[in-house]
Amino acid sequence: MSVTNEYILAEALRQSALDLGCEPEDLLSDENKTVISRNDNRARKYLELPFICDLVSYGGNIVASVSPEVKDTVEKYISKYQDFRCFETPNLHVLNDGLSEYGAKVCFMAEYFLPDISRLERLRCGYETRLLEHGDFEGLYLPEWGNALCKKRAELDVLGIGAYDGGRLIGLAGCSADCASMWQIGIDVLPQYRRRGIASALISSLALEVIERGIIPFYCAAWSNIRSVRSAVKSGFRPAWVELTAKRAEFVDGLNNG
């Protein structure tokens, strides 16, 4: 089967629908939709379901997956403001204040990227690169590779590509088998080797390796992380959806005070 941008988007929509508890077509509607979140073993492995509040937009509307107690609050919020405004301040203060009544706060906000088949190609960086598999990651669960690999979910780290300078690992792209049909790519490059095209070379090469295995790669970045966003775009990825997740207040406070 030939992998096309249409197929990639359809798979992403299908997975988002599983995560949220909605139908794929709900994410392409002109109208917002609110659903009650539920557990689903097909969802991305790192998600903690059921959600208190999770907002997803593919650019035309918002699907809100929520707990029953916050349903009215969230529905009122997403119906009051324009879809993209719901993901930014000052409007977010309204949502946060509403959720606070239920012991929750806005926590994670991110932009997700999918490969553009018309632009994706194996870029070069001038350094030796090696394809790595799960068994090769032993000893690499270190702070400098904390975006490429995840020690907490090490069993999901299935594939990677490393860049080497004289045998020294200087950059690492890794992917996590977050769900059956989609693997998430993360990247780390040592500070002294940045701005040399290493990140885009590793991301693009790993994305192609993933696609060759019949899986869709995806990439996540905070929209304020310009360096990460640039790497995604240069590698042949393009924005696909945005997501906002609320968590219990004590969890958010723990992150801020940790």
Backbone as CSV, one residue per row, in Angstrom:
resi,resn,N_x,N_y,N_z,CA_x,CA_y,CA_z,C_x,C_y,C_z
1,MET,0.838,-1.202,0.000,0.000,0.000,0.000,0.869,1.248,0.000
2,SER,0.547,2.190,-0.859,1.283,3.442,-0.928,0.826,4.367,0.198
3,VAL,1.796,4.909,0.916,1.479,5.822,2.009,1.321,7.225,1.447
4,THR,0.171,7.822,1.683,-0.127,9.163,1.207,-0.422,10.072,2.386
5,ASN,-0.426,11.368,2.141,-0.798,12.317,3.198,-2.228,12.080,3.667
6,GLU,-3.100,11.677,2.753,-4.494,11.408,3.109,-4.581,10.212,4.058
7,TYR,-3.802,9.193,3.772,-3.787,8.015,4.645,-3.231,8.370,6.027
8,ILE,-2.157,9.148,6.055,-1.547,9.551,7.324,-2.538,10.337,8.173
9,LEU,-3.228,11.295,7.560,-4.211,12.085,8.302,-5.347,11.198,8.807
10,ALA,-5.793,10.283,7.972,-6.886,9.403,8.386,-6.489,8.557,9.592
11,GLU,-5.249,8.072,9.614,-4.782,7.288,10.753,-4.688,8.144,12.015
12,ALA,-4.221,9.382,11.861,-4.132,10.276,13.018,-5.521,10.590,13.566
13,LEU,-6.475,10.845,12.686,-7.844,11.110,13.115,-8.442,9.894,13.826
14,ARG,-8.167,8.719,13.291,-8.675,7.495,13.909,-8.103,7.330,15.312
15,GLN,-6.799,7.616,15.473,-6.183,7.467,16.781,-6.684,8.531,17.751
16,SER,-6.804,9.755,17.294,-7.330,10.808,18.164,-8.736,10.464,18.632
17,ALA,-9.532,9.888,17.750,-10.894,9.499,18.123,-10.875,8.429,19.207
18,LEU,-9.956,7.476,19.113,-9.824,6.463,20.156,-9.405,7.102,21.474
19,ASP,-8.478,8.044,21.408,-7.993,8.716,22.619,-9.113,9.496,23.302
20,LEU,-9.932,10.147,22.491,-10.930,11.071,23.020,-12.264,10.405,23.333
21,GLY,-12.552,9.310,22.630,-13.850,8.683,22.797,-14.905,9.267,21.880
22,CYS,-14.491,9.669,20.685,-15.414,10.236,19.705,-15.276,9.482,18.390
23,GLU,-15.864,9.990,17.333,-15.720,9.441,15.998,-14.726,10.292,15.202
24,PRO,-13.977,9.698,14.267,-13.015,10.495,13.485,-13.646,11.701,12.797
25,GLU,-14.864,11.532,12.297,-15.508,12.645,11.589,-15.835,13.802,12.516
26,ASP,-15.947,13.538,13.811,-16.204,14.629,14.759,-15.083,15.652,14.746
27,LEU,-13.867,15.208,14.446,-12.697,16.084,14.468,-12.599,16.965,13.230
28,LEU,-13.419,16.681,12.224,-13.423,17.475,10.992,-14.719,18.255,10.824
29,SER,-15.561,18.234,11.827,-16.841,18.940,11.768,-16.637,20.448,11.865
30,ASP,-17.645,21.184,11.466,-17.630,22.635,11.643,-18.134,23.033,13.026
31,GLU,-18.667,22.069,13.771,-19.225,22.347,15.079,-18.433,21.628,16.173
32,ASN,-18.342,22.259,17.328,-17.659,21.642,18.457,-18.464,20.454,18.982
33,LYS,-17.749,19.552,19.657,-18.405,18.377,20.229,-17.783,18.077,21.583
34,THR,-18.616,17.724,22.539,-18.153,17.319,23.858,-18.570,15.880,24.103
35,VAL,-17.619,15.061,24.553,-17.891,13.649,24.849,-17.374,13.341,26.246
36,ILE,-17.930,12.320,26.857,-17.456,11.874,28.163,-16.276,10.941,27.963
37,SER,-15.169,11.270,28.595,-13.948,10.483,28.459,-14.107,9.118,29.109
38,ARG,-13.452,8.122,28.520,-13.506,6.760,29.049,-12.180,6.059,28.806
39,ASN,-11.946,5.000,29.539,-10.750,4.191,29.334,-10.839,3.449,28.009
40,ASP,-9.695,3.327,27.341,-9.630,2.566,26.091,-8.201,2.052,25.947
41,ASN,-8.018,0.749,25.906,-6.670,0.195,25.837,-6.007,0.401,24.484
42,ARG,-6.723,0.988,23.539,-6.137,1.309,22.235,-5.596,2.739,22.179
43,ALA,-5.803,3.506,23.241,-5.335,4.889,23.283,-3.817,4.943,23.398
44,ARG,-3.258,6.120,23.156,-1.807,6.295,23.336,-1.420,5.907,24.767
45,LYS,-0.322,5.177,24.886,0.047,4.538,26.144,0.301,5.536,27.270
46,TYR,0.766,6.725,26.951,1.131,7.671,27.997,-0.047,8.503,28.497
47,LEU,-1.191,8.376,27.854,-2.361,9.125,28.295,-2.946,8.504,29.559
48,GLU,-3.381,9.356,30.462,-4.039,8.889,31.679,-5.537,9.115,31.538
49,LEU,-6.228,8.027,31.239,-7.669,8.086,31.010,-8.419,7.543,32.227
50,PRO,-9.643,8.001,32.426,-10.342,9.031,31.649,-9.814,10.430,31.940
51,PHE,-9.936,11.317,30.952,-9.504,12.705,31.105,-10.427,13.456,32.065
52,ILE,-9.850,14.462,32.709,-10.679,15.493,33.339,-11.190,16.422,32.248
53,CYS,-10.246,16.900,31.439,-10.583,17.762,30.303,-9.448,17.706,29.306
54,ASP,-9.763,17.345,28.077,-8.770,17.315,27.000,-9.417,17.926,25.767
55,LEU,-8.793,18.981,25.246,-9.303,19.667,24.063,-8.389,19.384,22.888
56,VAL,-8.976,18.998,21.756,-8.206,18.726,20.544,-8.838,19.479,19.384
57,SER,-7.963,20.099,18.562,-8.435,20.762,17.352,-7.522,20.429,16.183
58,TYR,-8.131,20.001,15.091,-7.416,19.800,13.827,-7.560,21.033,12.927
59,GLY,-8.072,22.125,13.496,-8.099,23.383,12.764,-9.468,23.904,12.394
60,GLY,-10.522,23.092,12.589,-11.840,23.563,12.209,-12.829,23.643,13.347
61,ASN,-12.582,22.867,14.390,-13.488,22.859,15.537,-12.721,22.346,16.746
62,ILE,-13.419,22.089,17.838,-12.818,21.494,19.032,-13.638,20.287,19.436
63,VAL,-12.947,19.195,19.737,-13.570,18.064,20.419,-13.036,18.071,21.845
64,ALA,-13.956,18.117,22.801,-13.608,18.129,24.220,-13.980,16.781,24.823
65,SER,-12.997,16.107,25.391,-13.228,14.841,26.090,-13.087,15.124,27.578
66,VAL,-14.162,14.935,28.329,-14.216,15.466,29.692,-14.821,14.460,30.668
67,SER,-14.612,14.749,31.948,-15.309,14.022,32.998,-16.705,14.618,33.149
68,PRO,-17.672,13.846,33.628,-19.046,14.350,33.692,-19.203,15.643,34.492
69,GLU,-18.426,15.792,35.582,-18.638,16.954,36.443,-18.223,18.277,35.798
70,VAL,-17.308,18.231,34.820,-16.868,19.492,34.198,-17.513,19.718,32.834
71,LYS,-18.379,18.824,32.403,-18.949,18.897,31.051,-19.592,20.247,30.767
72,ASP,-20.469,20.713,31.649,-21.158,21.977,31.396,-20.188,23.146,31.344
73,THR,-19.198,23.140,32.234,-18.202,24.215,32.268,-17.422,24.283,30.969
74,VAL,-16.983,23.135,30.475,-16.173,23.097,29.253,-17.022,23.424,28.031
75,GLU,-18.230,22.905,27.967,-19.102,23.218,26.834,-19.362,24.714,26.731
76,LYS,-19.584,25.344,27.865,-19.813,26.789,27.882,-18.572,27.525,27.388
77,TYR,-17.411,27.055,27.798,-16.150,27.699,27.401,-15.912,27.604,25.898
78,ILE,-16.010,26.403,25.336,-15.678,26.239,23.914,-16.747,26.833,22.999
79,SER,-17.938,27.073,23.536,-18.980,27.720,22.731,-18.889,29.236,22.775
80,LYS,-18.148,29.764,23.735,-18.071,31.214,23.904,-16.986,31.848,23.041
81,TYR,-15.877,31.121,22.835,-14.729,31.707,22.133,-14.440,30.967,20.831
82,GLN,-13.794,31.662,19.909,-13.361,31.059,18.653,-12.435,29.889,18.939
83,ASP,-12.494,28.858,18.102,-11.802,27.610,18.415,-10.340,27.812,18.790
84,PHE,-9.559,28.524,17.981,-8.139,28.647,18.284,-7.883,29.539,19.497
85,ARG,-8.823,30.439,19.803,-8.671,31.290,20.983,-8.790,30.478,22.275
86,CYS,-9.453,29.335,22.201,-9.628,28.501,23.394,-8.310,27.886,23.866
87,PHE,-7.276,27.969,23.032,-5.982,27.385,23.367,-4.947,28.437,23.757
88,GLU,-5.386,29.654,24.021,-4.434,30.695,24.355,-5.019,31.638,25.399
89,THR,-4.118,32.378,26.062,-4.564,33.429,26.968,-4.929,34.659,26.130
90,PRO,-5.829,35.494,26.627,-6.381,35.506,27.980,-7.532,34.547,28.217
91,ASN,-8.071,33.933,27.134,-9.263,33.106,27.306,-9.017,31.898,28.197
92,LEU,-7.812,31.358,28.160,-7.517,30.177,28.963,-7.712,30.416,30.455
93,HIS,-7.580,31.661,30.886,-7.817,31.955,32.299,-9.259,31.622,32.692
94,VAL,-10.169,31.799,31.757,-11.572,31.492,32.014,-11.747,29.995,32.241
95,LEU,-11.138,29.189,31.374,-11.211,27.733,31.544,-10.553,27.306,32.839
96,ASN,-9.379,27.851,33.108,-8.660,27.465,34.319,-9.466,27.803,35.580
97,ASP,-10.089,28.976,35.584,-10.917,29.356,36.734,-12.108,28.416,36.888
98,GLY,-12.708,28.043,35.766,-13.835,27.132,35.821,-13.451,25.752,36.324
99,LEU,-12.299,25.253,35.880,-11.833,23.931,36.307,-11.400,23.923,37.766
100,SER,-10.945,25.074,38.260,-10.465,25.144,39.641,-11.556,24.781,40.639
101,GLU,-12.797,25.004,40.273,-13.911,24.649,41.147,-14.009,23.138,41.355
102,TYR,-13.372,22.379,40.458,-13.397,20.919,40.538,-12.026,20.347,40.878
103,GLY,-11.138,21.206,41.365,-9.816,20.757,41.779,-8.874,20.447,40.648
104,ALA,-9.062,21.087,39.496,-8.223,20.828,38.322,-7.655,22.128,37.770
105,LYS,-6.599,22.002,36.969,-5.969,23.139,36.320,-5.524,22.743,34.918
106,VAL,-5.434,23.737,34.038,-4.823,23.507,32.728,-3.375,23.090,32.951
107,CYS,-2.942,22.051,32.239,-1.584,21.536,32.469,-0.750,21.524,31.188
108,PHE,-1.028,20.577,30.293,-0.186,20.411,29.105,-0.824,21.037,27.880
109,MET,-0.001,21.703,27.060,-0.433,22.282,25.798,0.643,21.985,24.767
110,ALA,0.246,21.455,23.620,1.259,21.077,22.631,0.681,21.097,21.223
111,GLU,1.586,21.185,20.263,1.253,21.094,18.844,1.839,19.788,18.323
112,TYR,1.064,19.088,17.495,1.484,17.799,16.962,1.682,17.902,15.454
113,PHE,2.683,17.182,14.966,3.086,17.250,13.565,3.042,15.867,12.930
114,LEU,2.652,15.829,11.651,2.644,14.605,10.855,3.557,14.788,9.645
115,PRO,4.139,13.708,9.138,5.022,13.842,7.977,4.258,14.230,6.719
116,ASP,4.871,15.065,5.927,4.347,15.456,4.618,5.113,14.634,3.581
117,ILE,4.462,13.650,3.007,5.127,12.727,2.089,5.757,13.454,0.911
118,SER,5.186,14.573,0.498,5.730,15.321,-0.636,7.043,16.015,-0.289
119,ARG,7.343,16.148,1.012,8.550,16.850,1.437,9.533,15.971,2.194
120,LEU,9.082,14.839,2.669,9.921,13.989,3.499,11.002,13.311,2.673
121,GLU,12.252,13.531,3.066,13.385,12.885,2.420,14.477,12.684,3.456
122,ARG,15.381,11.780,3.170,16.455,11.453,4.099,17.535,12.531,4.016
123,LEU,17.550,13.424,4.980,18.527,14.506,4.999,19.865,14.018,5.553
124,ARG,20.922,14.724,5.226,22.266,14.340,5.663,22.825,15.401,6.599
125,CYS,23.755,14.977,7.465,24.305,15.929,8.429,25.835,15.953,8.467
126,GLY,26.498,15.081,7.738,27.959,15.088,7.720,28.600,14.259,8.815
127,TYR,27.777,13.579,9.629,28.302,12.699,10.678,27.821,11.275,10.432
128,GLU,28.561,10.339,10.977,28.156,8.941,10.883,26.818,8.752,11.610
129,THR,25.910,7.989,11.010,24.641,7.678,11.666,24.476,6.161,11.742
130,ARG,23.797,5.718,12.795,23.563,4.287,12.990,22.114,4.065,13.388
131,LEU,21.517,3.028,12.809,20.178,2.619,13.188,20.261,1.806,14.483
132,LEU,19.436,2.166,15.446,19.457,1.518,16.757,18.106,0.876,17.028
133,GLU,18.137,-0.260,17.713,16.910,-0.932,18.110,16.846,-1.010,19.633
134,HIS,15.763,-1.580,20.133,15.488,-1.544,21.568,16.685,-1.959,22.420
135,GLY,17.345,-3.026,22.042,18.459,-3.526,22.830,19.666,-2.610,22.861
136,ASP,19.728,-1.679,21.925,20.871,-0.763,21.860,20.725,0.423,22.808
137,PHE,19.550,0.591,23.421,19.303,1.766,24.263,19.802,1.592,25.693
138,GLU,20.200,0.397,26.050,20.703,0.175,27.399,21.912,1.071,27.647
139,GLY,21.905,1.781,28.735,22.982,2.705,29.058,22.773,4.104,28.517
140,LEU,21.704,4.315,27.726,21.442,5.638,27.137,20.326,6.396,27.841
141,TYR,19.796,5.829,28.918,18.743,6.534,29.653,19.378,7.546,30.596
142,LEU,19.836,8.634,29.970,20.563,9.704,30.635,19.861,11.028,30.361
143,PRO,20.096,12.037,31.182,19.417,13.322,30.976,19.587,13.908,29.582
144,GLU,20.763,13.734,28.984,20.998,14.344,27.671,20.173,13.699,26.555
145,TRP,19.592,12.521,26.812,18.762,11.855,25.803,17.324,11.707,26.297
146,GLY,16.899,12.626,27.167,15.597,12.532,27.802,14.410,12.819,26.900
147,ASN,14.626,13.435,25.736,13.547,13.636,24.776,13.441,12.482,23.788
148,ALA,14.570,11.886,23.461,14.588,10.775,22.511,14.126,9.475,23.145
149,LEU,14.436,9.291,24.426,14.101,8.062,25.148,13.363,8.409,26.427
150,CYS,12.572,7.462,26.915,11.832,7.682,28.153,12.053,6.490,29.082
151,LYS,12.812,6.717,30.142,13.133,5.638,31.071,11.888,5.071,31.725
152,LYS,10.906,5.929,31.989,9.673,5.500,32.652,8.901,4.499,31.801
153,ARG,9.011,4.621,30.483,8.323,3.715,29.558,9.326,3.113,28.589
154,ALA,10.415,2.610,29.130,11.511,2.114,28.306,11.083,0.990,27.368
155,GLU,10.095,0.215,27.797,9.646,-0.908,26.964,9.022,-0.445,25.648
156,LEU,8.633,0.833,25.566,8.017,1.356,24.348,9.040,1.930,23.376
157,ASP,10.283,2.137,23.814,11.324,2.687,22.941,11.785,1.590,21.973
158,VAL,11.370,1.689,20.729,11.527,0.570,19.807,12.567,0.792,18.713
159,LEU,12.858,2.045,18.380,13.738,2.308,17.234,14.378,3.671,17.394
160,GLY,15.580,3.822,16.869,16.258,5.111,16.953,17.345,5.226,15.899
161,ILE,17.831,6.432,15.731,18.998,6.696,14.882,19.906,7.643,15.642
162,GLY,21.172,7.250,15.767,22.142,8.077,16.453,23.140,8.685,15.486
163,ALA,23.638,9.884,15.821,24.720,10.526,15.070,25.976,10.473,15.934
164,TYR,27.101,10.165,15.311,28.342,9.935,16.059,29.478,10.769,15.483
165,ASP,30.284,11.297,16.383,31.495,12.034,16.021,32.670,11.289,16.629
166,GLY,33.405,10.579,15.799,34.525,9.792,16.296,34.121,8.736,17.305
167,GLY,32.961,8.150,17.123,32.473,7.121,18.034,31.669,7.640,19.202
168,ARG,31.618,8.960,19.382,30.860,9.563,20.472,29.456,9.908,19.998
169,LEU,28.449,9.481,20.748,27.069,9.810,20.405,26.830,11.300,20.640
170,ILE,26.420,12.015,19.594,26.229,13.468,19.693,24.783,13.883,19.430
171,GLY,24.005,12.987,18.874,22.594,13.268,18.608,21.830,11.975,18.558
172,LEU,20.598,12.005,19.033,19.795,10.784,19.065,18.331,11.111,18.808
173,ALA,17.762,10.464,17.808,16.319,10.480,17.583,15.795,9.107,17.946
174,GLY,14.768,9.080,18.763,14.176,7.812,19.158,12.680,7.860,18.970
175,CYS,12.069,6.703,18.826,10.611,6.691,18.718,10.010,5.684,19.671
176,SER,8.881,6.080,20.194,8.152,5.308,21.192,6.886,4.739,20.559
177,ALA,6.645,3.456,20.778,5.459,2.794,20.230,4.251,3.148,21.099
178,ASP,3.792,4.367,20.951,2.744,4.885,21.830,1.379,4.269,21.570
179,CYS,1.183,3.744,20.361,-0.062,3.047,20.046,0.220,2.131,18.853
180,ALA,-0.760,1.346,18.471,-0.513,0.300,17.479,-0.089,0.832,16.127
181,SER,-0.641,1.972,15.707,-0.395,2.437,14.342,0.474,3.680,14.254
182,MET,0.846,4.294,15.412,1.599,5.539,15.388,2.709,5.518,16.437
183,TRP,3.916,5.911,16.019,5.063,6.006,16.917,5.511,7.455,16.998
184,GLN,5.791,7.907,18.213,6.194,9.301,18.429,7.716,9.450,18.401
185,ILE,8.190,10.437,17.655,9.623,10.706,17.536,10.022,11.820,18.493
186,GLY,11.136,11.603,19.197,11.746,12.629,20.028,13.205,12.795,19.641
187,ILE,13.775,13.956,19.897,15.134,14.253,19.434,15.944,14.976,20.492
188,ASP,17.208,14.628,20.583,18.171,15.343,21.421,19.478,15.475,20.651
189,VAL,20.084,16.650,20.738,21.420,16.883,20.176,22.240,17.596,21.238
190,LEU,23.463,17.165,21.447,24.316,17.821,22.433,24.465,19.304,22.084
191,PRO,24.446,20.185,23.080,24.442,21.634,22.810,25.525,22.109,21.858
192,GLN,26.732,21.580,21.999,27.839,22.064,21.167,27.738,21.617,19.708
193,TYR,26.763,20.726,19.393,26.608,20.228,18.025,25.321,20.731,17.364
194,ARG,24.625,21.636,18.015,23.378,22.138,17.451,23.628,23.124,16.314
195,ARG,22.597,23.366,15.530,22.652,24.248,14.353,23.569,23.711,13.253
196,ARG,23.684,22.393,13.182,24.487,21.768,12.124,23.649,20.812,11.275
197,GLY,22.343,20.842,11.434,21.474,19.985,10.640,21.354,18.570,11.151
198,ILE,21.861,18.312,12.360,21.833,16.945,12.890,20.407,16.536,13.249
199,ALA,19.676,17.416,13.922,18.318,17.076,14.352,17.437,16.722,13.158
200,SER,17.421,17.563,12.135,16.551,17.303,10.977,16.982,16.055,10.226
201,ALA,18.299,15.791,10.173,18.772,14.577,9.500,18.298,13.327,10.227
202,LEU,18.379,13.345,11.556,17.979,12.172,12.329,16.463,11.987,12.309
203,ILE,15.718,13.072,12.465,14.253,12.978,12.474,13.739,12.463,11.133
204,SER,14.228,13.045,10.043,13.743,12.639,8.711,14.084,11.186,8.421
205,SER,15.300,10.778,8.771,15.700,9.391,8.517,14.887,8.412,9.357
206,LEU,14.655,8.768,10.620,13.876,7.885,11.483,12.423,7.820,11.017
207,ALA,11.877,8.936,10.582,10.500,8.939,10.083,10.344,7.974,8.905
208,LEU,11.307,7.975,8.000,11.244,7.074,6.848,11.382,5.616,7.275
209,GLU,12.237,5.354,8.261,12.374,3.988,8.775,11.056,3.509,9.385
210,VAL,10.373,4.399,10.094,9.099,4.051,10.711,8.051,3.748,9.640
211,ILE,7.975,4.601,8.631,7.006,4.407,7.548,7.262,3.098,6.821
212,GLU,8.532,2.753,6.616,8.867,1.489,5.960,8.359,0.283,6.749
213,ARG,8.122,0.464,8.038,7.607,-0.616,8.888,6.087,-0.606,8.981
214,GLY,5.461,0.240,8.171,4.013,0.283,8.127,3.380,1.064,9.255
215,ILE,4.164,1.929,9.918,3.703,2.729,11.052,3.766,4.210,10.680
216,ILE,2.897,5.013,11.276,2.899,6.454,11.036,3.703,7.144,12.138
217,PRO,4.755,7.893,11.796,5.472,8.670,12.805,4.762,9.985,13.090
218,PHE,4.857,10.448,14.328,4.362,11.782,14.653,5.328,12.458,15.609
219,TYR,5.205,13.765,15.723,6.162,14.586,16.459,5.371,15.587,17.289
220,CYS,5.823,15.853,18.491,5.126,16.757,19.400,6.084,17.836,19.894
221,ALA,5.589,19.064,19.979,6.411,20.164,20.500,5.524,21.199,21.157
222,ALA,6.039,21.827,22.196,5.379,23.029,22.719,5.507,24.109,21.657
223,TRP,4.433,24.867,21.414,4.520,25.863,20.332,5.487,26.980,20.647
224,SER,5.881,27.121,21.911,6.888,28.118,22.272,8.305,27.597,22.081
225,ASN,8.456,26.300,21.801,9.780,25.708,21.592,10.146,25.848,20.112
226,ILE,10.592,27.036,19.750,10.862,27.350,18.345,11.899,26.412,17.742
227,ARG,12.918,26.081,18.510,13.962,25.184,17.997,13.370,23.832,17.598
228,SER,12.499,23.299,18.438,11.894,22.006,18.153,10.948,22.083,16.956
229,VAL,10.149,23.144,16.904,9.229,23.321,15.779,9.991,23.453,14.471
230,ARG,11.070,24.222,14.472,11.877,24.370,13.258,12.438,23.038,12.807
231,SER,12.881,22.226,13.761,13.420,20.906,13.419,12.352,20.049,12.760
232,ALA,11.132,20.103,13.292,10.043,19.316,12.718,9.759,19.746,11.282
233,VAL,9.633,21.049,11.074,9.311,21.564,9.746,10.436,21.261,8.756
234,LYS,11.675,21.470,9.158,12.806,21.209,8.281,12.900,19.732,7.921
235,SER,12.444,18.873,8.825,12.522,17.432,8.609,11.453,16.913,7.664
236,GLY,10.487,17.755,7.308,9.426,17.319,6.410,8.106,17.052,7.105
237,PHE,7.951,17.579,8.322,6.691,17.458,9.046,5.913,18.768,8.937
238,ARG,4.600,18.676,9.155,3.770,19.881,9.150,2.749,19.786,10.278
239,PRO,2.268,20.939,10.771,1.310,20.919,11.880,0.042,20.160,11.511
240,ALA,-0.472,19.371,12.477,-1.681,18.589,12.221,-2.779,18.882,13.232
241,TRP,-2.442,18.880,14.516,-3.459,19.181,15.531,-2.808,19.789,16.759
242,VAL,-3.637,20.433,17.571,-3.203,20.972,18.861,-4.017,20.291,19.949
243,GLU,-3.418,20.216,21.138,-4.073,19.504,22.239,-3.769,20.191,23.563
244,LEU,-4.787,20.276,24.395,-4.665,20.858,25.725,-5.250,19.867,26.729
245,THR,-4.509,19.617,27.811,-4.943,18.649,28.811,-4.920,19.265,30.193
246,ALA,-6.008,19.093,30.918,-6.077,19.521,32.318,-5.767,18.343,33.229
247,LYS,-5.190,18.649,34.391,-4.850,17.633,35.388,-5.322,18.099,36.757
248,ARG,-5.280,17.199,37.717,-5.588,17.572,39.088,-4.648,18.684,39.544
249,ALA,-5.167,19.593,40.346,-4.390,20.757,40.775,-3.116,20.344,41.487
250,GLU,-3.177,19.312,42.311,-1.984,18.892,43.052,-0.902,18.371,42.111
251,PHE,-1.294,17.760,41.005,-0.308,17.301,40.027,0.381,18.490,39.382
252,VAL,-0.403,19.476,38.956,0.162,20.680,38.328,1.063,21.417,39.298
253,ASP,0.615,21.564,40.523,1.417,22.255,41.537,2.715,21.509,41.796
254,GLY,2.658,20.186,41.760,3.870,19.394,41.960,4.892,19.630,40.856
255,LEU,4.406,19.765,39.607,5.325,20.060,38.505,5.967,21.427,38.672
256,ASN,5.178,22.394,39.114,5.695,23.751,39.272,6.651,23.891,40.454
257,ASN,6.478,23.058,41.447,7.303,23.157,42.656,8.395,22.108,42.738
258,GLY,8.430,21.227,41.723,9.397,20.123,41.761,10.783,20.536,41.361
